């Protein structure tokens, strides 16, 4: 039985509901704000506003370091803050999310492909530069004069401090155990204990009365690895249909070797098994099917994809991109990153773009009962 790691239940069941009908609306019509709502916390510095382009931590690093890893945020973005997201959901409220994903991903990639070459050319195209499209941004290790030079470009909005990016190509990944999960029978909770938190949020009623169990949905779990051989998870693991395990070849041409069950973007490796128990607990809350006797999953017929993202923003952004391109309905991120400073604006833009592309982002709200 999976240990119940209580992280106030995230909305994994939304994936099942969305998967039931391609016409299901991702974006509800905007509502008027509640007049009793407390005002938002004041932000530190909005990179969308006129002003200095170089974040304070970068400026501090420029005083003492000869090279500095940075995130260069492009001026042009798919959703322009502060109103881009609200305007988009109002305009696309009746568009099926399957259609939105195709359109939004195309638009995001188009912006990156148009804008980033000129930014890189200004820097003489450094070999260690990395590109993102989930947000129009470039990651590079630059000297202080290079940072000042790129900050002068009209095509650059802001420059954040980063960690050095992982190698473009990591070691040949090893898939720990190759499973071959097949078709599963219709889910039933008859004869099984249902975990208290699953009962509390009414998931059992959704299964029994609506017949919604997550069937056909994919939950990408961005965590520290998953023990996917667990009895409650082994039949739920997502398998990349275009990849052959353990042949050290990028069979599907997506840039990631042996990504059979997912990928570790911090180490650039296909090894997603293990880690501490945290990722397994979280995955159990999402999709644990009760094969061991207790149903721990909100969506016990969804499949999960195991992703790891290291300790910095860039590899986690790669995980966002991977989740979207490989058809995930939900991306769960049960972690926190303290002291983000202005980088939280980058995360917000990344989450807005992912939501526009039809990805439901979820997280835990704590560990308590």
ABEGO torsion letter per residue (X at the ends): XBBBBBBEBBAAAAAAAAAABAABBABBBBBBBBAABBBBBBBABBAABBEBABBAAAAAAAAABABBBBBBBBABBABBOAAAAAAAAAAAAABBAAAAAAAAAAAAAAAAAAAAAAAAAAAGGBAABBBBAABBBBBBBBBAAAAAAAAABAABABBBBBBBBBBABBBBBBBABBBBBBBBBBBBABGBBBBAAAAAAGAAAAAAAAGBAGBGBBBBBBBAEBBAABAAAAAABBBBAABBBGAGBBAAGAGBBGBAAEBBAAAGBABABEEBAAAAAAAAAAABAGAAGBBABABAABBBBBBBAEABAAAAAAAAAAAAAAGBABBBBBBBBBGAEAAAAAAAAAAAAAAAAGBBBBBBAEBBX
